[in-house]
Amino acid sequence: TLSKKSLLITFGSSSLMAQVILPRLKPFDISLLLTTKSGNIDLASGNEKMAELTEVTVDEIIGEFMKLPSLKRSDLSEIVVISFVGISDDQIFKNLSTEGIDRLIDINFRSNTYLISAVLKHFGVGPTSITFISSSRALLGDRGLTMYSATKHALNGFVKGVSLEYGRFGVRANVLSLGV
């Protein structure tokens, strides 16, 4: 029989935090590093694939999964998903345009829900560890970070729901709420 493989999927892989954390993770048999902007990171195992997403949708993410070597859930010992995605407000709430508000919602919340939807649709349930990088501002709020706090708070609620809905199938979802 063939040995099962471990799969690492990251999102926001070109972020500074990802560039510090990813090289320190245990080696994975296959790593898919998703980003929305040009960036470069080398995990030195030679098994990484970097993909720049143009439109972050469930279908586009699944399309990147399809480019991996033919993998089914039964081929995998574990899937580890880490999302480093996030941007903060660039001005106070009353001055944010509709586009600015939509951008914060799209990047901080919607793209993360699409990522997990794509993982569950493509690979199904089973041993999966999901970690989202959030912020202490999700619960505390802060002046000048109204929409950032709101989107990170929504992400925290989403993760609780995923944990309750899929925990019995071996899916763990957690949030790291970092602060200053």
Secondary structure, 3 states (H helix, E strand, C coil): CCCCEEEEEEECCCCHHHHHHHHHCCCCCEEEEEECCCCCCCCCCCCEEEEECCCCCHHHHHHHHHCCCCCCHHHEEEEEEEECCCCCCCCCHHHCCHHHHHHHHHHHHHHHHHHHHHHHHHHCCCCEEEEEEEECHHHHCCCCCHHHHHHHHHHHHHHHHHHHHHHHHCEEEEEEEECC
